[in-house]
Amino acid sequence: MISDIPTASTDFLSPQQILALNDAESSENRIHSDDVAQRYGFTGALVSGVNIFGYLTQPLVRHYGAAFLERGMMDVLFLKPAYQD
């Protein structure tokens, strides 16, 4: 049981904007390239979910410190695509 990390609280979070880096442009999954993503109806290359997940952990680590990395968990549902620009 993790008592020092709440299971559902966003009281300490505030809206944030980030400039997401798409480091998956050379990935075998071509949805991370402009040309393929645009063929599927996106405006440009998608930033990988792994990168976005990493950005999401930053405020939790700032708030909880190493305790989040050691024992924290999170379930994430991406509602919209993330673009580099």
N, CA, C and O of each residue as an XYZ file, in Angstrom:
340
protein
N       0.848     -1.191      0.000
C       0.000      0.000      0.000
C       0.882      1.238      0.000
O       1.832      1.345      0.775
N       0.559      2.143     -0.858
C       1.310      3.397     -0.934
C       0.456      4.478     -0.294
O      -0.480      4.983     -0.913
N       0.771      4.829      0.927
C      -0.081      5.777      1.637
C       0.311      7.225      1.388
O      -0.522      8.117      1.543
N       1.557      7.480      1.005
C       1.983      8.866      0.833
C       1.753      9.394     -0.580
O       2.037     10.562     -0.846
N       1.250      8.568     -1.487
C       0.949      9.005     -2.844
C      -0.537      8.770     -3.087
O      -0.986      7.623     -3.077
N      -1.315      9.843     -3.308
C      -2.756      9.665     -3.487
C      -3.083      8.912     -4.769
O      -2.301      8.906     -5.720
N      -4.244      8.281     -4.779
C      -4.647      7.542     -5.972
C      -5.385      8.429     -6.962
O      -5.388      8.128     -8.156
N      -6.002      9.497     -6.517
C      -6.713     10.378     -7.443
C      -6.761     11.789     -6.885
O      -7.695     12.141     -6.165
N      -5.780     12.584     -7.203
C      -5.770     13.970     -6.772
C      -4.967     14.792     -7.760
O      -3.849     14.432     -8.129
N      -5.543     15.884     -8.174
C      -4.815     16.804     -9.051
C      -4.759     18.189     -8.427
O      -4.540     19.179     -9.125
N      -4.954     18.263     -7.121
C      -4.983     19.551     -6.434
C      -3.701     20.349     -6.622
O      -3.746     21.579     -6.657
N      -2.580     19.692     -6.741
C      -1.305     20.385     -6.835
C      -0.922     20.697     -8.275
O       0.062     21.396     -8.517
N      -1.684     20.191     -9.224
C      -1.350     20.392    -10.631
C      -1.980     21.667    -11.164
O      -3.088     22.037    -10.775
N      -1.272     22.326    -12.046
C      -1.820     23.471    -12.752
C      -1.597     23.240    -14.243
O      -0.696     22.492    -14.621
N      -2.399     23.865    -15.087
C      -2.203     23.669    -16.528
C      -0.789     24.045    -16.942
O      -0.217     25.015    -16.444
N      -0.243     23.275    -17.846
C       1.116     23.515    -18.321
C       1.144     23.410    -19.831
O       0.371     22.661    -20.428
N       2.033     24.160    -20.439
C       2.301     24.012    -21.858
C       3.748     23.602    -22.001
O       4.621     24.105    -21.294
N       4.000     22.684    -22.921
C       5.363     22.256    -23.186
C       5.589     22.263    -24.686
O       4.644     22.165    -25.468
N       6.822     22.377    -25.072
C       7.200     22.189    -26.463
C       7.727     20.770    -26.547
O       8.850     20.491    -26.126
N       6.921     19.877    -27.089
C       7.263     18.457    -27.130
C       8.256     18.179    -28.251
O       8.074     18.639    -29.378
N       9.278     17.445    -27.945
C      10.288     17.058    -28.923
C       9.906     15.725    -29.542
O       9.636     14.758    -28.829
N       9.884     15.672    -30.845
C       9.600     14.425    -31.553
C      10.926     13.762    -31.888
O      11.501     14.021    -32.945
N      11.411     12.917    -31.003
C      12.691     12.242    -31.263
C      12.482     10.888    -31.932
O      13.410     10.084    -32.018
N      11.261     10.636    -32.406
C      10.958      9.353    -33.044
C      10.815      9.480    -34.562
O      10.296      8.571    -35.211
N      11.268     10.594    -35.130
C      11.114     10.804    -36.572
C      11.778      9.708    -37.395
O      11.320      9.395    -38.494
N      12.845      9.126    -36.878
C      13.534      8.060    -37.613
C      13.051      6.667    -37.195
O      13.629      5.658    -37.598
N      12.001      6.620    -36.395
C      11.437      5.350    -35.939
C      10.883      4.549    -37.111
O      10.510      5.112    -38.140
N      10.833      3.230    -36.944
C      10.192      2.382    -37.950
C       8.693      2.666    -38.030
O       8.074      2.412    -39.063
N       8.113      3.180    -36.971
C       6.701      3.560    -36.974
C       6.603      4.927    -37.642
O       6.845      5.952    -37.005
N       6.260      4.942    -38.890
C       6.316      6.153    -39.703
C       5.239      7.180    -39.362
O       5.236      8.260    -39.953
N       4.332      6.894    -38.441
C       3.356      7.890    -38.023
C       4.063      9.074    -37.371
O       3.471     10.139    -37.191
N       5.344      8.880    -37.016
C       6.137      9.944    -36.407
C       6.854     10.785    -37.458
O       7.694     11.617    -37.114
N       6.536     10.581    -38.722
C       7.083     11.410    -39.802
C       5.939     12.225    -40.407
O       4.795     11.771    -40.442
N       6.254     13.417    -40.879
C       5.225     14.304    -41.421
C       4.438     13.679    -42.565
O       3.208     13.730    -42.571
N       5.132     13.093    -43.527
C       4.442     12.610    -44.728
C       3.424     11.512    -44.422
O       2.301     11.559    -44.925
N       3.793     10.537    -43.617
C       2.861      9.448    -43.297
C       1.737      9.952    -42.392
O       0.573      9.619    -42.615
N       2.064     10.736    -41.391
C       1.030     11.257    -40.487
C      -0.002     12.073    -41.266
O      -1.200     11.973    -41.001
N       0.454     12.870    -42.214
C      -0.477     13.671    -43.011
C      -1.360     12.792    -43.894
O      -2.522     13.125    -44.129
N      -0.831     11.688    -44.380
C      -1.651     10.760    -45.169
C      -2.783     10.154    -44.336
O      -3.823      9.774    -44.873
N      -2.573     10.068    -43.024
C      -3.606      9.548    -42.129
C      -4.506     10.653    -41.572
O      -5.351     10.390    -40.717
N      -4.330     11.877    -42.046
C      -5.208     12.967    -41.647
C      -4.710     13.845    -40.521
O      -5.417     14.764    -40.107
N      -3.519     13.593    -40.015
C      -2.954     14.439    -38.978
C      -2.265     15.636    -39.631
O      -1.921     15.586    -40.812
N      -2.065     16.710    -38.869
C      -1.434     17.899    -39.444
C       0.075     17.771    -39.555
O       0.706     18.548    -40.272
N       0.649     16.834    -38.881
C       2.087     16.609    -38.933
C       2.458     15.375    -38.144
O       1.595     14.637    -37.668
N       3.751     15.164    -38.013
C       4.267     13.998    -37.300
C       3.797     13.999    -35.848
O       3.740     15.045    -35.203
N       3.464     12.820    -35.349
C       3.028     12.689    -33.962
C       4.232     12.499    -33.046
O       5.149     11.740    -33.360
N       4.219     13.191    -31.915
C       5.220     12.955    -30.877
C       4.844     11.643    -30.208
O       3.666     11.395    -29.952
N       5.819     10.809    -29.924
C       5.529      9.477    -29.385
C       4.875      9.550    -28.006
O       5.157     10.443    -27.207
N       4.002      8.592    -27.757
C       3.340      8.504    -26.463
C       4.320      8.328    -25.317
O       4.081      8.804    -24.207
N       5.418      7.646    -25.587
C       6.444      7.459    -24.551
C       7.013      8.811    -24.128
O       7.222      9.048    -22.938
N       7.263      9.695    -25.087
C       7.773     11.027    -24.744
C       6.755     11.814    -23.927
O       7.101     12.427    -22.917
N       5.501     11.796    -24.365
C       4.463     12.534    -23.647
C       4.294     11.977    -22.239
O       4.139     12.742    -21.287
N       4.320     10.668    -22.099
C       4.236     10.045    -20.778
C       5.376     10.556    -19.890
O       5.168     10.851    -18.713
N       6.568     10.656    -20.457
C       7.705     11.186    -19.702
C       7.468     12.610    -19.232
O       7.787     12.953    -18.094
N       6.906     13.446    -20.112
C       6.593     14.822    -19.712
C       5.561     14.835    -18.588
O       5.630     15.681    -17.697
N       4.612     13.912    -18.621
C       3.567     13.861    -17.594
C       4.119     13.504    -16.218
O       3.538     13.888    -15.203
N       5.210     12.790    -16.172
C       5.772     12.411    -14.871
C       6.472     13.575    -14.178
O       6.629     13.552    -12.957
N       6.893     14.582    -14.920
C       7.693     15.661    -14.330
C       7.014     16.385    -13.172
O       7.650     16.552    -12.131
N       5.745     16.830    -13.291
C       5.136     17.492    -12.131
C       4.944     16.546    -10.942
O       4.984     16.984     -9.793
N       4.739     15.270    -11.208
C       4.589     14.305    -10.114
C       5.906     14.097     -9.381
O       5.928     13.991     -8.155
N       6.986     14.038    -10.117
C       8.300     13.896     -9.488
C       8.646     15.164     -8.714
O       9.207     15.087     -7.621
N       8.317     16.333     -9.271
C       8.577     17.581     -8.536
C       7.798     17.612     -7.223
O       8.308     18.075     -6.204
N       6.569     17.119     -7.252
C       5.728     17.166     -6.055
C       6.079     16.070     -5.048
O       6.178     16.343     -3.851
N       6.268     14.830     -5.521
C       6.476     13.693     -4.624
C       7.926     13.249     -4.507
O       8.261     12.443     -3.639
N       8.778     13.765     -5.367
C      10.178     13.366     -5.332
C      10.373     11.924     -5.766
O       9.599     11.384     -6.556
N      11.410     11.320     -5.240
C      11.770      9.953     -5.612
C      10.677      8.946     -5.265
O      10.623      7.870     -5.861
N       9.809      9.276     -4.317
C       8.732      8.349     -3.935
C       7.862      7.997     -5.134
O       7.402      6.862     -5.254
N       7.634      8.957     -6.018
C       6.816      8.649     -7.190
C       7.544      7.684     -8.110
O       6.933      6.744     -8.620
N       8.824      7.893     -8.331
C       9.585      7.008     -9.215
C       9.727      5.610     -8.622
O       9.783      4.621     -9.353
N       9.787      5.535     -7.296
C       9.965      4.241     -6.641
C       8.661      3.448     -6.532
O       8.658      2.231     -6.713
N       7.543      4.143     -6.234
C       6.305      3.423     -5.942
C       5.075      3.960     -6.658
O       3.999      3.370     -6.555
N       5.207      5.042     -7.365
C       4.045      5.662     -8.004
C       3.584      4.908     -9.242
O       4.345      4.165     -9.862
N       2.338      5.113     -9.579
C       1.757      4.515    -10.783
C       0.844      5.538    -11.422
O       0.322      6.426    -10.748
N       0.652      5.414    -12.728
C      -0.349      6.248    -13.368
C      -0.867      5.568    -14.615
O      -0.126      4.922    -15.356
N      -2.153      5.731    -14.824
C      -2.812      5.274    -16.044
C      -3.089      6.512    -16.876
O      -3.590      7.510    -16.359
N      -2.771      6.457    -18.145
C      -2.895      7.631    -19.003
C      -3.721      7.281    -20.231
O      -3.555      6.218    -20.828
N      -4.598      8.182    -20.590
C      -5.372      8.063    -21.825
C      -5.126      9.336    -22.624
O      -5.430     10.434    -22.157
N      -4.582      9.195    -23.815
C      -4.310     10.345    -24.669
C      -5.553     10.641    -25.499
O      -6.022      9.780    -26.244
N      -6.084     11.847    -25.375
C      -7.314     12.222    -26.063
C      -7.072     12.904    -27.400
O      -7.924     12.862    -28.288
N      -5.913     13.531    -27.544
C      -5.587     14.249    -28.776
C      -4.138     13.965    -29.135
O      -3.331     13.640    -28.264
N      -3.806     14.087    -30.410
C      -2.410     13.880    -30.802
C      -1.533     15.031    -30.314
O      -2.003     16.153    -30.130
N      -0.275     14.737    -30.114
C       0.702     15.759    -29.739
C       1.648     15.959    -30.915
O       2.188     15.003    -31.473
N       1.834     17.221    -31.274
C       2.709     17.580    -32.384
C       3.901     18.354    -31.856
O       3.807     19.015    -30.822
N       5.015     18.277    -32.556
C       6.210     19.001    -32.128
C       6.020     20.502    -32.253
O       6.453     21.243    -31.370
N       5.400     20.965    -33.297
C       5.260     22.414    -33.508
C       3.858     22.881    -33.226
O       3.565     24.070    -33.353
